[in-house]
Amino acid sequence: MDALTPEHFDAIVEDALDEVPGELMGMLDNVVFLVEDEPPADDPELLGVYDGVPLTERGDGWGAGALPDRIVLFRGPLTRMCEDLDELTDEIAVTVVHEIAHHFGIDDAALHDLGWG
């Protein structure tokens, strides 16, 4: 796929976030979405990552001073794996849903079973 500007990629991510139902977005608790160029060197094919404490694992005192959970999408692997803009748009949407699911405590095995792996 031809290279996209970071701004164009970010706009596609924003569109994907806009497509997530408002009821679901409203259930997110203390989450920030970010885009980075590349994943860690030890996992170069990683498309996205949820970094935080899933809602299912938070205790009563969790929120006191907690930094936001992070959902990070990685521009490099996403653009390299897709052949065109339509495929990239679909893959970003799937990655967004996949990482949001981790925030709700849904693991990779369950996501694969549901077709969101």
ABEGO torsion letter per residue (X at the ends): XBBBBAAAAAAAAAAAAAABBAAAAAABBGBBBBBBABBBAABAABABBBBEBBAAABBAAAABGBBBBBBBBBAAAAAAABABAAAAAAAAAAAAAAAAAAAAGBBAAAAAAAGAX
